Amino acid sequence: MSFQFIEFRKEQNFAVITLNRPDVLNAINIQMRQEILSALDEALNNDEIRVVIFAGTGRAFCSGVDVKELKSRTPLEARRTVKLGGTEPFNTIAQYPKPTIAAINGYAVGGGCELALACDIRLASENAKLGQPEVLRGLIPGAGGTQRLPRLVGPGLAKELIFTGKMVEAKEAERIGLVNHVYSAEELMKAAEDLAITIAKNGPVALMLSKAAIDRGLDSDITTGLAYEKEASTIIHYTDDKQEGTAAFLEKREPKFKGR
């Protein structure tokens, strides 16, 4: 499948989706949204791909929604494309069964920050800047920012960032837990790919159920979360991957997981 506004490549057991509109700092338009969803579907249906990395071309990860396109659309046009509107592809990324990594180089603002928030793990370059500046334009973060940011950094910091619209530089983002780690711009993609390779070596079913248990637990009370964890743990004990993992451990060899 060919794409106009993203690049999609497969390497070993992971895939990389690179936003590719550098002239507008990788702003997300309707077509890019659809292309991201199509690439995610392709990766989901490929059993060899176990992790997906998001990146951006040029000096930005993503500058958010394409404001020119947004401004030119009538309310009726916006309603017709609501499936590809404020919540997509962000919700699909957040609910994606396979682990996702955001490799943030340069700006990740507005919808770009929300795309990073939807990923499981965020890595940043030293020149990365993240923020939710929507209030400066009379808007609110409408693609998950008001929900995912507080869950990540806490409500107090999230409110400060959203209410002021201020930008956060990479080291500060790492300090408050907005990103996991910071690297030089030259090392960022290698670090993301090395992490993807490390994750991809593990059992695909175990990764999927671990991610689901974490996410379900965060959206519920601990008793419900523990019950979900117990169900997931019971299921995993009856998979071929569990048998292979146990056998490999006892035989002192690397496991060969098949995702079933």
Legacy VTK file of the C-alpha trace (Angstrom):
# vtk DataFile Version 3.0
C-alpha trace
ASCII
DATASET POLYDATA
POINTS 260 float
0.000 0.000 0.000
1.317 3.451 -0.926
0.828 6.559 1.181
1.065 10.290 0.477
1.445 11.813 3.931
3.084 9.060 5.952
5.936 6.614 5.467
5.426 3.029 6.576
8.286 0.554 6.895
8.738 -2.834 8.479
11.999 -3.783 10.191
12.489 -7.171 11.868
9.594 -7.485 14.331
8.491 -3.847 14.410
7.056 -1.201 12.114
7.651 2.549 11.878
4.921 5.028 10.931
6.537 8.365 10.086
4.360 11.457 9.643
5.571 13.067 6.448
4.316 16.621 5.907
7.471 18.484 6.958
6.425 21.701 5.197
3.619 22.095 7.766
5.475 20.442 10.667
3.581 17.187 10.071
0.179 18.690 10.806
-2.541 16.043 10.668
-5.114 16.394 7.921
-8.019 14.069 7.103
-6.031 12.029 4.606
-3.134 11.553 7.028
-5.595 10.326 9.655
-6.905 7.723 7.227
-3.395 6.691 6.207
-2.365 6.194 9.841
-5.416 3.996 10.431
-4.659 1.970 7.303
-1.027 1.476 8.353
-2.129 0.396 11.825
-4.506 -2.143 10.288
-1.715 -3.502 8.121
0.604 -3.822 11.119
-2.116 -5.435 13.220
-2.743 -8.096 10.583
0.953 -8.912 10.245
1.938 -11.410 12.943
5.629 -10.626 12.442
5.083 -7.025 13.568
4.885 -6.860 17.350
5.608 -3.171 18.077
4.763 0.072 16.246
6.911 3.224 16.427
5.569 6.688 15.553
7.982 9.371 14.339
7.961 12.608 12.339
9.943 13.911 9.377
11.992 17.088 9.731
12.017 19.364 12.760
8.735 18.262 14.317
7.073 15.117 15.557
3.664 16.645 14.884
2.305 20.181 15.158
-1.262 19.022 15.669
-4.366 19.311 13.553
-4.114 21.060 10.182
-5.705 24.386 11.169
-6.150 25.549 7.560
-8.145 22.440 6.720
-10.139 22.746 9.940
-10.981 26.371 9.269
-12.098 25.717 5.694
-14.594 22.986 6.621
-18.266 23.737 7.192
-20.071 22.206 10.205
-21.793 19.729 7.867
-18.481 18.679 6.324
-17.005 18.251 9.776
-19.972 16.064 10.818
-19.589 13.874 7.740
-15.962 13.178 8.640
-16.536 12.809 12.388
-15.171 9.247 12.352
-11.856 10.761 11.309
-12.319 13.810 13.503
-11.057 14.682 16.957
-10.839 11.183 18.409
-9.205 9.343 15.515
-6.628 7.965 15.034
-5.855 8.762 18.684
-8.309 6.321 20.257
-7.250 3.572 17.879
-3.618 4.096 18.899
-4.512 4.164 22.609
-6.524 0.947 22.292
-4.129 -0.754 19.890
-3.426 -4.369 20.963
0.289 -4.146 20.176
2.753 -1.905 22.091
3.378 1.538 20.612
6.310 3.933 21.003
6.399 7.659 20.184
9.834 8.877 19.062
9.414 12.618 19.599
11.872 14.837 17.759
11.142 18.559 17.831
7.620 19.875 18.362
4.749 17.727 19.653
1.972 20.230 20.271
-1.805 20.082 20.382
-2.901 17.008 18.499
0.762 16.050 18.147
1.121 15.901 21.914
-2.141 13.959 22.107
-0.834 11.466 19.556
2.224 10.932 21.757
-0.027 10.588 24.834
-1.983 7.851 23.059
1.196 5.774 22.690
2.339 3.388 25.414
5.883 4.750 25.694
7.304 8.172 24.807
10.957 8.818 23.983
12.148 12.340 23.183
15.127 14.067 21.651
16.883 16.834 23.569
15.269 19.438 21.298
11.728 18.127 21.792
9.023 20.494 23.012
5.602 19.295 24.090
2.457 21.169 24.971
-1.305 21.644 24.716
-1.703 25.230 23.485
-5.362 24.900 22.475
-6.622 27.441 25.045
-4.475 30.080 23.356
-6.730 29.650 20.310
-9.976 29.477 22.259
-10.118 25.677 22.057
-9.604 22.730 24.393
-7.460 19.616 23.868
-10.158 17.569 22.144
-8.301 14.412 21.117
-7.693 12.938 24.538
-5.493 15.614 26.107
-7.863 16.439 28.977
-8.089 12.743 29.854
-4.712 11.147 29.103
-2.460 13.975 30.302
-3.851 13.979 33.900
-3.526 10.205 34.059
0.122 10.511 33.082
1.416 13.508 35.034
-1.344 14.032 37.603
-4.270 16.484 37.574
-2.409 19.462 39.030
0.358 19.533 36.441
-2.059 18.672 33.646
-4.311 21.588 34.555
-1.348 23.950 34.687
-0.145 22.845 31.257
-3.598 22.964 29.699
-4.742 26.190 31.383
-1.570 28.096 30.436
-0.880 26.440 27.091
2.835 26.579 27.872
5.447 24.372 26.232
7.549 21.837 28.125
11.106 21.086 27.048
12.445 17.542 26.917
14.253 17.370 30.254
11.311 18.874 32.121
8.976 16.484 30.306
11.144 13.600 31.508
11.159 14.947 35.082
7.359 15.123 35.307
6.842 11.768 33.599
5.496 13.098 30.326
8.247 11.214 28.471
10.151 8.122 29.588
13.659 9.006 28.400
15.559 11.736 26.532
18.245 11.172 23.890
20.229 13.279 21.462
18.503 13.844 18.130
21.008 11.519 16.492
20.357 8.696 18.974
16.571 8.962 19.241
15.447 6.602 16.471
18.066 3.994 17.309
16.935 4.079 20.927
13.305 3.656 19.844
14.180 0.798 17.514
16.366 -0.922 20.131
13.496 -0.703 22.603
11.074 -2.079 20.010
13.407 -5.021 19.318
13.708 -5.750 23.037
9.926 -5.700 23.490
9.286 -7.735 20.328
11.379 -10.630 21.631
8.756 -11.302 24.297
5.534 -13.272 24.022
2.994 -11.436 21.806
-0.005 -12.743 23.750
1.640 -11.808 27.048
2.347 -8.298 25.730
-1.231 -7.872 24.521
-2.790 -9.070 27.778
-0.336 -7.112 29.938
-1.181 -3.927 28.056
-4.915 -4.603 28.339
-4.657 -5.338 32.079
-2.732 -2.115 32.742
-5.136 0.014 30.724
-8.297 -1.573 32.142
-6.921 -1.216 35.652
-6.177 2.468 35.198
-9.761 3.030 34.078
-11.280 1.228 37.081
-10.808 0.605 40.812
-8.031 -1.716 41.964
-10.425 -4.576 42.789
-11.757 -4.583 39.229
-8.233 -4.229 37.866
-6.995 -7.195 39.899
-9.946 -9.286 38.715
-9.077 -8.477 35.097
-5.434 -9.317 35.775
-6.483 -12.697 37.210
-8.562 -13.487 34.134
-5.683 -12.519 31.833
-3.252 -14.601 33.870
-5.569 -17.615 33.656
-5.884 -17.273 29.885
-2.123 -16.991 29.360
-1.499 -20.288 31.174
-3.301 -22.150 28.380
-1.375 -20.634 25.448
1.326 -22.244 23.330
3.552 -19.255 24.087
3.422 -20.007 27.807
4.470 -23.601 27.156
7.290 -22.440 24.875
8.468 -19.825 27.369
8.591 -22.355 30.186
10.378 -24.946 28.048
12.935 -22.395 26.828
13.666 -21.327 30.408
14.227 -24.899 31.568
16.331 -25.716 28.496
18.346 -22.489 28.846
17.610 -21.231 25.326
15.868 -18.295 23.677
12.095 -18.846 23.291
10.459 -18.903 19.867
7.081 -17.336 20.447
4.333 -17.667 17.815
1.629 -15.516 19.319
-0.837 -18.234 20.178
LINES 1 261
260 0 1 2 3 4 5 6 7 8 9 10 11 12 13 14 15 16 17 18 19 20 21 22 23 24 25 26 27 28 29 30 31 32 33 34 35 36 37 38 39 40 41 42 43 44 45 46 47 48 49 50 51 52 53 54 55 56 57 58 59 60 61 62 63 64 65 66 67 68 69 70 71 72 73 74 75 76 77 78 79 80 81 82 83 84 85 86 87 88 89 90 91 92 93 94 95 96 97 98 99 100 101 102 103 104 105 106 107 108 109 110 111 112 113 114 115 116 117 118 119 120 121 122 123 124 125 126 127 128 129 130 131 132 133 134 135 136 137 138 139 140 141 142 143 144 145 146 147 148 149 150 151 152 153 154 155 156 157 158 159 160 161 162 163 164 165 166 167 168 169 170 171 172 173 174 175 176 177 178 179 180 181 182 183 184 185 186 187 188 189 190 191 192 193 194 195 196 197 198 199 200 201 202 203 204 205 206 207 208 209 210 211 212 213 214 215 216 217 218 219 220 221 222 223 224 225 226 227 228 229 230 231 232 233 234 235 236 237 238 239 240 241 242 243 244 245 246 247 248 249 250 251 252 253 254 255 256 257 258 259
